[in-house]
Amino acid sequence: MKIFLNLLIIVLILAVGIRADLRYRGNAVHPATSEPVCGYVNSQGERVFLKYFPLSKKGEDYVDFESSGKCVKRAYCTENYETKVENCSDYNVHCENLSHYHGVFPACCTKC
């Protein structure tokens, strides 16, 4: 009799847990309905998610800084939800022409 009661209690606990899980999943956003994002793994190994905003036709960008404070790359999300990455080596930035660059990137590629 004691074994039967223990089994009954376990079955009830499992049933309540399954019902609660189904209720929780019913309110969740399903992957098929969530908006697409772009992904980038930064120099620290962390994954960063970037959005694209179709109405303004602009994508989020992420500037990747190393521990010294200089940036090394810039990642941004395109209209096709592709991640594009620009390197500091793509730009000839130095202290003399730093004023020609507006914004964080690529001006952060050098320290003056």
N, C-alpha and C positions, 0 to 999 in steps of 0.2 A: 504494500500500500504506500509506503514511504517513497519508493522508487517511482511509482505511478504519479504521485503528487509532484515530485521533482521534475519529471518529464513534462507534466502539464504546465508547470511554471515556466520551463524553458521554452516550450512551444508558444506560450502567450507572450513572452518577452520578444521572441523572434517575430511574431505576427505584428506586434505593435511597432517594432523597429522597421519592418518592411513597409508598413503602411505610412510611417512618418517619412521614410526615404522616398516613397512614391509621391507623397504630398509635396516634399521639397523639390523634387525633380520637375514637378508640374509647373512650378513658378520660375524655374531656371530658364535662362536664355540658351536656346539650343544652337550648336555650332552652325547649322544651316541658315539661321536667321541673324546671326551676329554679323556686324560689319567687318569687312576685310581690313587687315592691317599689314604693315611691312615690319620686318624684323631685322635687327642688327646686333651682333655680338661685339661689345666694346673691348678695349684693351685690358680691362680687368676680368674679362670672361663673363660678364653679365649680359643677359639678353634684354634689349631695349625694343619696345614696340612703338611704331610710328604710324600715325593716321594720315589719310589723305581726305581733304574736304572738297567734294565735287562742286559744291555751289560756288566757292571762292576760287576753285581750281588751284589750290595751294596744298602742299604736303608739309607735314611736320618735319623738322630736321633735328639732328642730334650732333653736337660737336664733341668729339672724343678727346679728352685731355689725358696726358700722362702725369705721373706724380710730380714732375718738375713744374707743372703749370702751363707748359706749352701744349698746344693742341697738335694732334697728328692726323686726324681724319674728320670728315664731315659726312654723315649719312642722311639721306632724305628719301621720302616716299614719293613715287611718281604717280601719274594718273592711272597707270596700269597696275598699281599696287606692287611695283618692283622697287627694291632698295638700291639706290645708286650711292656709290661711295666716292668721295673726292679725297685725294691725299694732299698733304702740304707740298709734296714734291711736284705737284701739278702747277704750282704757282711759284713765281720768282719773287718772294717776299723778303725784304731786308729792311733795315732801319731807315734807309734813305727814301724808300718808296712806300713806306707804311701808310702815309696819309692818303694814298690813292685808293686804299681798300676801306670800304665802309662795312660796318657790321662786325660780328665776332670772327667769323671765318672768312678769309684766310689770314686776317691780321694777327690772330693768336698764334700763328705758326712760328713767330720769331719773338724773342725777348730783347728789348732795347733798354 
